[in-house]
Amino acid sequence: MSEETPRPPRRKRYSGKNPRRFEDKYKEHDPARYGDTVAKVIASGKTPAGSHIPIMMEECLAALELAAGMTGVDATLGYGGHALRILEKISPGGKLLGLDVDPIEQPKTEARLRAAGYGEDRFEAVRSNYAGISKALASRDIAAVDFVFADLGCSSMQLDDPSRGFSFKTSGPLDMRMNPSRGLSAADWLEKTSVEKLETALVENADEPRAQSLSTALAGGRFQTTSDFARAIREAVRISDEEEMDLTVRRVFQAVRIAVNEEFTALDAFLRALPDCLKSGGRAAILTFHSGEDRRVKQFLKAGVRDGLYSEISEGVVQAGPEERRMNPRSSSAKLRWATRM
Ligand SMILES: C[S@@+](CC[C@H](N)C(=O)[O-])C[C@H]1O[C@@H](n2cnc3c(N)ncnc32)[C@H](O)[C@@H]1O
């Protein structure tokens, strides 16, 4: 927002409670925008492959305390699910920057938002790591914004596309990079990594209880595909309980994905930069999906209060209600925290 723009109307206070049912929240969404994904989820109880249901939408929108005319950042644009609703809330007159590192999905999302009627004056897709949020704002002569939103991790499109190499359910090249033109693929990273480094990644990135035996078996190995890697994990631990086995494979994939994309380094840089990106009274809301992420967000926000950077932060976490968890299992691990800039 430029210097001359009048201050947006007062924010409506957010209680953190949302009594509405999942179906009620989504049934009013325009099917032309969201396709029939929500109907499919409601009918089948799971998210169809290749589609993305934005998580805790109403809770995120409420936490950001949006109003017409605001300028802000969606630091993890993804499929643009949250971005679309944010744009509706800040209309007329608002502006949203949508950051993402993914060169494959971001152009599709940009096209989708343009088709929904948001021109360059209202929405800009920025190919940037959220670690560089300050630079993204400074290069556009934006001193600070009214809100910043982040929905961490991978999108369903990334996870469900076998060619991206994130999934152990459908085999593909073992890649896992959100930006495939940067850094090492997961296959190369595993081949080059030491037992100690892999063990640390398994503990820090996924709280893996069998980190020692898994790292001894897997570090330095060459795995071409996601199914090769999943098989090697299964052989390394030999757990009879199939559910626990699946959870172990899932945790190892998560730990390697976080290492390959240097997700915690980026998250720390983003959280450090955040207070300077927000106007006084500006809001940040961050959705996390596992303990490593949530711990960081919680610590940075609490330290921000101590250091006089935030006047208020969420008390505890806001989580998806039972209906949303049932309809969209990907929401079960989501935790929302928010903060208000002093
Ligand atoms: C969970 S998805 C976001 C989904 C989005 N809220 C929606 O409703 O469609 C997370 C997105 O963040 C992107 N991402 C992950 N790490 C990032 C980083 N360090 N900087 C910028 N984008 C990142 C991923 O590429 C992915 O598209």
The ligand as a Gaussian input file, in Angstrom:
#p B3LYP/6-31G(d) Opt

LIG

0 1
 C        1.164000     -26.232000       1.902000
 S        1.557000     -25.470000       0.395000
 C        0.618000     -23.998000       0.419000
 C       -0.781000     -24.202000      -0.031000
 C       -1.580000     -22.934000      -0.148000
 N       -1.790000     -22.303000       1.122000
 C       -2.918000     -23.222000      -0.812000
 O       -3.962000     -23.125000      -0.148000
 O       -2.928000     -23.565000      -1.990000
 C        3.166000     -24.874000       0.690000
 C        3.790000     -24.175000      -0.501000
 O        4.924000     -23.478000       0.015000
 C        5.980000     -23.575000      -0.894000
 N        7.217000     -23.424000      -0.119000
 C        7.795000     -24.317000       0.695000
 N        8.913000     -23.818000       1.243000
 C        9.032000     -22.564000       0.775000
 C        9.972000     -21.519000       0.989000
 N       11.031000     -21.684000       1.796000
 N        9.768000     -20.347000       0.373000
 C        8.685000     -20.154000      -0.441000
 N        7.779000     -21.115000      -0.707000
 C        7.939000     -22.303000      -0.100000
 C        5.816000     -24.937000      -1.535000
 O        6.454000     -24.955000      -2.786000
 C        4.300000     -25.076000      -1.601000
 O        3.831000     -24.639000      -2.834000

